[in-house]
Amino acid sequence: MKFKTKYITPIGADGIHTINTGDWRTKRPVLDQEKCIKCGFCFLHCPVNSIKRIDGQFIINYEYCKGCGICANGCKPKAIEMVQEVEK
């Protein structure tokens, strides 16, 4: 079976549901590409797989990022800063 999403989706009695977990966020990680040393810590430790490597750079998908801060807390060069989420 092929799924339409690469993200974790709950399966219920009426089928598969994609949940936009980014709506839960109170803070968002902002990645400074200039400071990033491309170590991949953020990519490897993101619990919802919202960080992707594209053309050698790590990109955060804010639709699924919950704002947990694991990426920012483990980033050695401090290239990720958690900033207050703006009203949607």
ABEGO torsion letter per residue (X at the ends): XBBABABBBBBBAAEBBBBBAAAABABBBBBBAAABAGAGAAAAABAAGABBBBGGBBBBBAAABAGAGAAAAABAAGABBBBBBBBX
